[in-house]
C-alpha cells in the first residue's frame, strides 16, 4: 500500500502536477485528487493503485515501505539508483519538463 503523503511526495520529487500524474498513470485528475486527499493509506481500487505505482516506477521513483531499509524508519519515496552507477535513475525534473511542456503546480 501507499500513503497519501508518499503520493504527494513522489509527485513533488518528480516536479509534476496532478494533471501530469494522471496522464502518466492513465487515471483521471479527480481520482488523483481523491487519492491525495486520503488521510493515511491511499483509497482506490487495486487496478488504479497498480497503475499509479507502475507510473512512478517508470519515472524512477521507489516507494519505501514501512520497515524497509532506509536511513530513518517509516515510509517514504526516493529516486531509484542505476545499478552500479550510484546515480539517480533519471533527472526527474528534466524528464517531466521534456515530456509535459509547460508545467503548472497544484
KOLDOVO-874102 format. One line per field, with one value per atom (N, C-alpha, C, O, CB): atom name; residue in one letter; z, y, x. Coordinates in nm, 4 decimals. Glycine has a CB too. Layout:
BEGIN
tortor (CA ...)
tipa (A ...)
zz (Z ...)
yy (Y ...)
xx (X ...)
***
This chain:
BEGIN
tortor (N CA C O CB N CA C O CB N CA C O CB N CA C O CB N CA C O CB N CA C O CB N CA C O CB N CA C O CB N CA C O CB N CA C O CB N CA C O CB N CA C O CB N CA C O CB N CA C O CB N CA C O CB N CA C O CB N CA C O CB N CA C O CB N CA C O CB N CA C O CB N CA C O CB N CA C O CB N CA C O CB N CA C O CB N CA C O CB N CA C O CB N CA C O CB N CA C O CB N CA C O CB N CA C O CB N CA C O CB N CA C O CB N CA C O CB N CA C O CB N CA C O CB N CA C O CB N CA C O CB N CA C O CB N CA C O CB N CA C O CB N CA C O CB N CA C O CB N CA C O CB N CA C O CB N CA C O CB N CA C O CB N CA C O CB N CA C O CB N CA C O CB N CA C O CB N CA C O CB N CA C O CB N CA C O CB N CA C O CB N CA C O CB N CA C O CB N CA C O CB N CA C O CB N CA C O CB N CA C O CB N CA C O CB N CA C O CB N CA C O CB N CA C O CB N CA C O CB N CA C O CB N CA C O CB N CA C O CB N CA C O CB N CA C O CB N CA C O CB N CA C O CB N CA C O CB N CA C O CB N CA C O CB N CA C O CB N CA C O CB N CA C O CB N CA C O CB N CA C O CB N CA C O CB N CA C O CB N CA C O CB N CA C O CB N CA C O CB N CA C O CB N CA C O CB N CA C O CB N CA C O CB N CA C O CB N CA C O CB N CA C O CB N CA C O CB N CA C O CB N CA C O CB N CA C O CB N CA C O CB N CA C O CB N CA C O CB N CA C O CB N CA C O CB N CA C O CB N CA C O CB N CA C O CB N CA C O CB N CA C O CB)
tipa (X X X X X X X X X X X X X X X X X X X X X X X X X X X X X X X X X X X X X X X X X X X X X X X X X X X X X X X X X X X X X X X X X X X X X X X X X X X X X X X X X X X X X X X X X X X X X X X X X X X X X X X X X X X X X X X X X X X X X X X X X X X X X X X X X X X X X X X X X X X X X X X X X X X X X X X X X X X X X X X X X X X X X X X X X X X X X X X X X X X X X X X X X X X X X X X X X X X X X X X X X X X X X X X X X X X X X X X X X X X X X X X X X X X X X X X X X X X X X X X X X X X X X X X X X X X X X X X X X X X X X X X X X X X X X X X X X X X X X X X X X X X X X X X X X X X X X X X X X X X X X X X X X X X X X X X X X X X X X X X X X X X X X X X X X X X X X X X X X X X X X X X X X X X X X X X X X X X X X X X X X X X X X X X X X X X X X X X X X X X X X X X X X X X X X X X X X X X X X X X X X X X X X X X X X X X X X X X X X X X X X X X X X X X X X X X X X X X X X X X X X X X X X X X X X X X X X X X X X X X X X X X X X X X X X X X X X X X X X X X X X X X X X X X X X X X X X X X X X X X X X X X X X X X X X X X X X X X X X X X X X X X X X X X X X X)
zz (0.0000 0.0000 0.0000 0.0352 0.1210 -0.0390 -0.0473 0.0327 0.0325 -0.1966 0.1004 0.1760 0.0887 -0.0120 0.3054 0.1305 0.0594 0.0642 -0.0329 0.1194 0.1761 0.1881 0.0908 0.0316 0.3317 0.0733 -0.0237 -0.1649 -0.2443 -0.0146 -0.1957 -0.3275 -0.3556 -0.4617 -0.3380 -0.2610 -0.2800 -0.2893 -0.3728 -0.1645 -0.2041 -0.2043 -0.3359 -0.3896 -0.0864 -0.3868 -0.5135 -0.6277 -0.7144 -0.5441 -0.6275 -0.7328 -0.7258 -0.8283 -0.7214 -0.6045 -0.5862 -0.6249 -0.6869 -0.4396 -0.5889 -0.6243 -0.7757 -0.8251 -0.5664 -0.8477 -0.9943 -1.0521 -1.1689 -1.0514 -0.9702 -1.0181 -1.1139 -1.2084 -1.0859 -1.0893 -1.1782 -1.1023 -0.9796 -1.2424 -1.1758 -1.1135 -1.1232 -1.1822 -1.1798 -1.0660 -1.0653 -1.2064 -1.2352 -0.9818 -1.2930 -1.4310 -1.5015 -1.5712 -1.5084 -1.4827 -1.5469 -1.4902 -1.5654 -1.5279 -1.3589 -1.2994 -1.3534 -1.3775 -1.1460 -1.3722 -1.4300 -1.5705 -1.6051 -1.4337 -1.6508 -1.7857 -1.7813 -1.8570 -1.8608 -1.6932 -1.6824 -1.6390 -1.6839 -1.5842 -1.5521 -1.4939 -1.5647 -1.5410 -1.3501 -1.6507 -1.7165 -1.6256 -1.6521 -1.7665 -1.5188 -1.4263 -1.4503 -1.5187 -1.2784 -1.3947 -1.4093 -1.3010 -1.1967 -1.4008 -1.3287 -1.2294 -1.1009 -0.9923 -1.2869 -1.1093 -0.9847 -0.9030 -0.7800 -1.0169 -0.9712 -0.8995 -0.8253 -0.7097 -0.9967 -0.8907 -0.8261 -0.7071 -0.5997 -0.9277 -0.7262 -0.6179 -0.4991 -0.3843 -0.6682 -0.5263 -0.4192 -0.3454 -0.2227 -0.4760 -0.4204 -0.3582 -0.2683 -0.1567 -0.4660 -0.3162 -0.2372 -0.1147 -0.0171 -0.3235 -0.1185 -0.0062 0.1035 0.2093 -0.0559 0.0786 0.1802 0.3058 0.2985 0.1272 0.4204 0.5469 0.5705 0.6171 0.6619 0.5398 0.5589 0.4321 0.3371 0.6839 0.4290 0.3108 0.1972 0.2187 0.3418 0.0766 -0.0401 -0.0623 -0.0612 -0.1660 -0.0822 -0.1132 -0.2641 -0.3363 -0.0521 -0.3115 -0.4541 -0.4838 -0.4004 -0.5339 -0.6020 -0.6361 -0.6743 -0.7038 -0.7508 -0.6738 -0.6964 -0.8328 -0.8438 -0.6862 -0.9362 -1.0701 -1.0728 -1.1328 -1.1704 -1.0080 -1.0040 -0.9278 -0.9692 -0.9396 -0.8176 -0.7394 -0.8176 -0.8113 -0.6071 -0.8908 -0.9733 -1.0819 -1.1073 -1.0369 -1.1458 -1.2496 -1.1911 -1.2534 -1.3137 -1.0728 -1.0072 -0.9740 -1.0055 -0.8799 -0.9112 -0.8738 -0.9986 -0.9994 -0.7891 -1.1030 -1.2283 -1.2909 -1.3413 -1.3270 -1.2876 -1.3425 -1.2641 -1.3235 -1.3424 -1.1317 -1.0507 -1.0747 -1.0843 -0.9018 -1.0846 -1.1096 -1.2429 -1.2509 -1.1092 -1.3465 -1.4785 -1.4765 -1.5539 -1.5824 -1.3885 -1.3775 -1.2884 -1.2740 -1.3225 -1.2284 -1.1477 -1.0000 -0.9287 -1.1978 -0.9531 -0.8115 -0.7421 -0.7919 -0.7935 -0.6287 -0.5468 -0.4216 -0.3507 -0.5101 -0.3955 -0.2748 -0.1622 -0.1802 -0.2978 -0.0477 0.0676 0.1617 0.2153 0.1393 0.1810 0.2701 0.4152 0.4448 0.2335 0.5043 0.6472 0.6740 0.6307 0.7296 0.7449 0.7793 0.6729 0.6949 0.8080 0.5582 0.4531 0.4930 0.5680 0.3162 0.4439 0.4775 0.4290 0.3105 0.4164 0.5199 0.4880 0.6054 0.7110 0.4587 0.5880 0.6938 0.8152 0.9285 0.6411 0.7919 0.9025 0.8889 0.7891 0.9023 0.9894 0.9839 0.9320 0.9455 1.1220 0.8737 0.8230 0.6721 0.6043 0.8756 0.6221 0.4782 0.4155 0.4835 0.4482 0.2838 0.2126 0.0642 0.0153 0.2681 -0.0075 -0.1501 -0.1757 -0.1010 -0.2375 -0.2815 -0.3233 -0.4711 -0.5274 -0.2386 -0.5332 -0.6715 -0.6750 -0.5877 -0.7366 -0.7744 -0.7899 -0.8252 -0.8834 -0.8985 -0.7896 -0.8242 -0.9373 -0.9319 -0.7004 -1.0402 -1.1503 -1.0970 -1.0296 -1.2695 -1.1262 -1.0767 -1.1167 -1.2346 -1.1305 -1.0176 -1.0410 -1.0655 -1.0641 -1.1552 -1.0878 -1.1203 -0.9990 -0.9962 -1.2263 -0.8988 -0.7803 -0.8054 -0.7250 -0.7238 -0.9174 -0.9523 -0.9649 -0.9911 -1.0836 -0.9467 -0.9668 -1.1069 -1.2014 -0.9437 -1.1186 -1.2446 -1.3551 -1.4731 -1.2242 -1.3194 -1.4179 -1.3527 -1.2305 -1.4823 -1.4353 -1.3869 -1.3986 -1.5029 -1.4685 -1.2924 -1.2945 -1.3431 -1.4229 -1.1570 -1.2967 -1.3371 -1.4856 -1.5535 -1.2552 -1.5370 -1.6793 -1.7619 -1.8632 -1.7124 -1.7189 -1.7921 -1.7932 -1.8967 -1.7326 -1.6797 -1.6758 -1.7568 -1.8189 -1.5312 -1.7576 -1.8392 -1.9869 -2.0613 -1.8123 -2.0281 -2.1679 -2.2142 -2.3273 -2.1923 -2.1286 -2.1702 -2.1516 -2.2117 -2.0953 -2.0699 -2.0444 -2.0979 -2.0904 -1.8989 -2.1511 -2.1951 -2.0760 -1.9809 -2.2862 -2.0786 -1.9662 -1.8461 -1.8606 -2.0041 -1.7281 -1.6058 -1.5218 -1.5208 -1.5253 -1.4528 -1.3531 -1.2236 -1.2245 -1.3972 -1.1119 -0.9818 -0.9257 -0.9508 -0.8836 -0.8477 -0.7822 -0.6343 -0.5593 -0.8199)
yy (-0.1188 0.0000 0.1254 0.1213 -0.0003 0.2328 0.3625 0.4630 0.4589 0.4092 0.5523 0.6552 0.7791 0.7987 0.6920 0.8613 0.9862 1.0759 1.1453 1.0590 1.0750 1.1556 1.1080 1.1899 1.1503 0.9765 0.9241 0.9666 1.0041 0.7707 0.9608 1.0004 1.1463 1.1783 0.9792 1.2339 1.3767 1.3988 1.4766 1.4607 1.3311 1.3479 1.2998 1.3636 1.2717 1.1888 1.1367 1.2326 1.2549 0.9987 1.2887 1.3842 1.5084 1.5590 1.4233 1.5573 1.6760 1.6452 1.7281 1.7257 1.5271 1.4878 1.4868 1.5212 1.3503 1.4477 1.4495 1.5884 1.6132 1.3533 1.6797 1.8152 1.8205 1.8994 1.8718 1.7364 1.7325 1.7686 1.7595 1.5937 1.8092 1.8407 1.7199 1.6177 1.9651 1.7326 1.6216 1.5841 1.4663 1.6577 1.6810 1.6535 1.5664 1.4711 1.7850 1.6000 1.5218 1.3801 1.2846 1.5906 1.3647 1.2312 1.1504 1.0304 1.2404 1.2153 1.1470 1.0967 0.9838 1.2410 1.1786 1.1371 1.0196 0.9236 1.2542 1.0276 0.9228 0.7891 0.6835 0.9650 0.7937 0.6721 0.6210 0.5080 0.6959 0.7028 0.6635 0.6754 0.6161 0.5225 0.7524 0.7771 0.9169 0.9978 0.7607 0.9453 1.0791 1.1722 1.1275 1.0728 1.3014 1.4004 1.3883 1.3919 1.5434 1.3741 1.3575 1.2344 1.2374 1.3465 1.1271 1.0090 1.0408 1.0018 0.8917 1.1112 1.1509 1.2422 1.2256 1.2227 1.3378 1.4300 1.3543 1.3832 1.5350 1.2577 1.1791 1.0975 1.0884 1.0859 1.0387 0.9599 1.0472 1.0075 0.8925 1.1652 1.2555 1.3098 1.3483 1.3710 1.3134 1.3655 1.2611 1.2934 1.4172 1.1368 1.0319 1.0716 1.1389 0.8949 1.0300 1.0664 0.9898 1.0476 1.0421 0.8625 0.7832 0.7028 0.7549 0.6882 0.5779 0.4948 0.5458 0.5880 0.3466 0.5412 0.5868 0.4946 0.3722 0.5911 0.5566 0.4810 0.4691 0.5671 0.5483 0.3495 0.3279 0.1804 0.0975 0.3915 0.1471 0.0060 -0.0438 0.0358 -0.0183 -0.1727 -0.2329 -0.1922 -0.1613 -0.3865 -0.1916 -0.1555 -0.0136 0.0106 -0.1680 0.0793 0.2187 0.2302 0.3034 0.3098 0.1591 0.1636 0.1045 0.1564 0.0884 -0.0034 -0.0646 0.0329 0.0467 -0.1971 0.1004 0.1988 0.3114 0.3560 0.2573 0.3561 0.4639 0.4211 0.4928 0.5077 0.3062 0.2561 0.2294 0.2573 0.1279 0.1761 0.1497 0.2791 0.2843 0.0761 0.3831 0.5126 0.5701 0.6202 0.6117 0.5638 0.6127 0.5297 0.5846 0.6106 0.3992 0.3118 0.3475 0.3571 0.1641 0.3669 0.4030 0.5391 0.5627 0.4041 0.6281 0.7623 0.7630 0.8662 0.8612 0.6476 0.6389 0.6633 0.6959 0.7344 0.6476 0.6676 0.5321 0.4407 0.7491 0.5206 0.3997 0.4323 0.5283 0.3450 0.3519 0.3671 0.2888 0.1725 0.3177 0.3517 0.2874 0.2455 0.3293 0.3827 0.1154 0.0619 0.0704 0.0857 -0.0840 0.0604 0.0550 -0.0625 -0.1745 0.0418 -0.0376 -0.1429 -0.1711 -0.2550 -0.2669 -0.1043 -0.1250 -0.0568 0.0408 -0.0702 -0.1071 -0.0435 0.1020 0.1295 -0.1230 0.1920 0.3333 0.3989 0.3374 0.4027 0.5230 0.5932 0.6192 0.6201 0.7246 0.6399 0.6562 0.5461 0.4742 0.7996 0.5355 0.4352 0.4991 0.6200 0.3714 0.4200 0.4702 0.4717 0.4399 0.6079 0.5090 0.5110 0.6357 0.7349 0.5048 0.6285 0.7435 0.7153 0.6158 0.7833 0.8029 0.7871 0.8316 0.9120 0.8689 0.7786 0.8219 0.7905 0.7067 0.7532 0.8604 0.8299 0.6994 0.6734 0.9438 0.6171 0.4908 0.5196 0.6233 0.4021 0.4277 0.4369 0.3387 0.2236 0.4074 0.3845 0.2978 0.1956 0.2325 0.3799 0.0693 -0.0370 -0.0103 0.0064 -0.1740 -0.0067 0.0099 0.1530 0.1795 -0.0719 0.2450 0.3817 0.4731 0.5724 0.4380 0.4413 0.5250 0.6592 0.7515 0.5468 0.6706 0.7953 0.7693 0.6561 0.8550 0.8727 0.8531 0.8004 0.8295 0.9848 0.7219 0.6576 0.7584 0.7262 0.5665 0.8782 0.9801 1.1159 1.1290 0.9531 1.2146 1.3506 1.3774 1.4220 1.4568 1.3503 1.3528 1.4855 1.4879 1.3232 1.5947 1.7250 1.7500 1.7995 1.8379 1.7169 1.7356 1.6480 1.6924 1.7043 1.5236 1.4321 1.4803 1.4743 1.2934 1.5281 1.5733 1.7009 1.7193 1.5962 1.7887 1.9094 1.8737 1.9269 2.0017 1.7829 1.7456 1.6768 1.6976 1.6559 1.5958 1.5208 1.5962 1.5593 1.3929 1.7006 1.7679 1.9102 1.9723 1.7701 1.9624 2.1016 2.1934 2.1748 2.1271 2.2926 2.3851 2.3136 2.2280 2.5051 2.3477 2.2848 2.3855 2.5052 2.2264 2.3329 2.4131 2.3368 2.2141 2.4463 2.4064 2.3399 2.3424 2.4344 2.4064 2.2366 2.2316 2.2389 2.2363 2.1052)
xx (0.0828 0.0000 0.0874 0.2053 -0.0943 0.0284 0.0957 0.0139 -0.1091 0.1129 0.0831 0.0117 -0.0088 0.0591 0.0892 -0.1038 -0.1293 -0.0060 0.0240 -0.2511 0.0653 0.1873 0.2943 0.3646 0.2412 0.3077 0.4037 0.3657 0.4519 0.4117 0.2376 0.1893 0.2247 0.2783 0.0372 0.1949 0.2257 0.3762 0.4223 0.1672 0.4531 0.5991 0.6601 0.7506 0.6619 0.6113 0.6637 0.6343 0.7189 0.6038 0.5153 0.4784 0.5653 0.6107 0.3303 0.5885 0.6727 0.8175 0.8841 0.6658 0.8659 1.0016 1.0218 1.1292 1.0333 0.9190 0.9249 0.9013 0.9312 0.8230 0.8473 0.8195 0.7014 0.7010 0.9417 0.6013 0.4852 0.3582 0.3533 0.4711 0.2562 0.1287 0.0349 0.0700 0.0648 -0.0820 -0.1777 -0.2208 -0.2421 -0.3002 -0.2337 -0.2743 -0.1708 -0.2057 -0.2946 -0.0432 0.0633 0.0673 0.0870 0.2005 0.0491 0.0470 -0.0706 -0.0577 0.0393 -0.1841 -0.2996 -0.2673 -0.3019 -0.4217 -0.2018 -0.1618 -0.0648 -0.0792 -0.0982 0.0332 0.1348 0.0750 0.1194 0.2430 -0.0252 -0.0802 -0.2056 -0.2484 -0.1112 -0.2643 -0.3880 -0.5099 -0.6144 -0.3761 -0.4953 -0.6061 -0.6612 -0.5984 -0.5604 -0.7771 -0.8354 -0.7793 -0.7316 -0.9912 -0.7866 -0.7429 -0.8252 -0.7675 -0.7548 -0.9585 -1.0346 -0.9905 -0.9936 -1.1831 -0.9500 -0.9019 -0.7727 -0.7564 -0.8800 -0.6809 -0.5552 -0.5856 -0.5278 -0.4606 -0.6757 -0.7121 -0.7706 -0.7369 -0.8127 -0.8582 -0.9196 -0.8134 -0.8156 -1.0290 -0.7213 -0.6144 -0.5272 -0.4936 -0.5279 -0.4909 -0.4067 -0.4792 -0.4148 -0.3592 -0.6112 -0.6886 -0.7118 -0.7658 -0.8216 -0.6713 -0.6863 -0.6106 -0.5078 -0.6355 -0.6615 -0.5976 -0.4685 -0.3703 -0.6925 -0.4669 -0.3443 -0.3188 -0.2604 -0.3561 -0.3610 -0.3416 -0.4296 -0.5432 -0.3732 -0.3752 -0.4498 -0.5690 -0.5568 -0.3591 -0.6832 -0.8039 -0.8164 -0.7984 -0.9300 -0.8472 -0.8659 -0.8743 -0.8379 -0.7533 -0.9219 -0.9281 -0.7891 -0.7000 -1.0283 -0.7714 -0.6396 -0.5839 -0.4652 -0.6480 -0.6669 -0.6214 -0.5646 -0.4598 -0.7364 -0.6336 -0.5862 -0.4549 -0.3650 -0.6919 -0.4436 -0.3199 -0.2029 -0.0915 -0.3378 -0.2277 -0.1229 -0.0785 0.0412 -0.1729 -0.1730 -0.1387 -0.0533 0.0431 -0.2670 -0.0889 -0.0157 0.1274 0.2224 -0.0888 0.1429 0.2749 0.3588 0.4787 0.2624 0.2976 0.3687 0.4198 0.5320 0.2774 0.3371 0.3796 0.4963 0.5917 0.2630 0.4902 0.6022 0.7272 0.8370 0.5659 0.7122 0.8260 0.8924 1.0148 0.7816 0.8120 0.8654 0.9349 1.0276 0.7530 0.8905 0.9505 1.0747 1.1403 0.8477 1.1070 1.2282 1.2083 1.3032 1.3267 1.0845 1.0545 1.0437 0.9779 0.9234 1.1078 1.0989 1.0191 1.0491 1.2408 0.9176 0.8371 0.9047 0.9409 0.6897 0.9214 0.9835 0.8718 0.7994 1.0863 0.8587 0.7548 0.7990 0.9175 0.7215 0.7031 0.7304 0.8239 0.7968 0.5984 0.9337 1.0283 1.1326 1.2200 0.9546 1.1271 1.2273 1.3580 1.3562 1.1767 1.4709 1.5984 1.6033 1.5847 1.7145 1.6279 1.6445 1.7155 1.7305 1.5066 1.7594 1.8317 1.7432 1.7914 1.8869 1.6158 1.5216 1.4173 1.4121 1.4547 1.3368 1.2314 1.1048 1.0857 1.2075 1.0192 0.8927 0.8884 0.9861 0.8669 0.7742 0.7505 0.8119 0.8382 0.6000 0.8343 0.8865 0.8970 0.8436 1.0217 0.9660 0.9934 1.1366 1.1924 0.8922 1.1948 1.3276 1.3448 1.2743 1.4388 1.4410 1.4741 1.5501 1.6329 1.5564 1.5235 1.5947 1.7400 1.7717 1.5280 1.8266 1.9681 1.9951 1.9518 2.0596 2.0672 2.1056 2.2057 2.3019 2.1658 2.1839 2.2712 2.4164 2.4474 2.2252 2.5038 2.6460 2.6927 2.8129 2.6844 2.6001 2.6400 2.6392 2.7119 2.5491 2.5581 2.5484 2.4827 2.4962 2.6833 2.4111 2.3431 2.1945 2.1538 2.3992 2.1119 1.9679 1.9399 2.0132 1.8914 1.8322 1.7971 1.7661 1.7802 1.6786 1.7247 1.6921 1.6937 1.6877 1.5562 1.7018 1.6839 1.5347 1.4869 1.7713 1.4622 1.3159 1.2605 1.1668 1.2620 1.3165 1.2618 1.2837 1.1937 1.3256 1.4010 1.4268 1.3341 1.2800 1.5732 1.3157 1.2299 1.0863 1.0201 1.2377 1.0368 0.8978 0.8794 0.7747 0.8530 0.9782 0.9693 0.9624 0.8801 1.0888 1.0502 1.0559 0.9281 0.8843 1.1743 0.8683 0.7509 0.6202 0.5193 0.7448 0.6193 0.4922 0.4837 0.3777 0.4668 0.5921 0.5882 0.5836 0.6595 0.4683 0.4959 0.4828 0.4248 0.3375 0.3951 0.4722 0.4243 0.3469 0.3756 0.5414 0.2496 0.1793 0.1804 0.1896 0.0339 0.1711 0.1677 0.0270 -0.0508 0.2655 -0.0039 -0.1343 -0.1152 -0.2128 -0.2115)
***
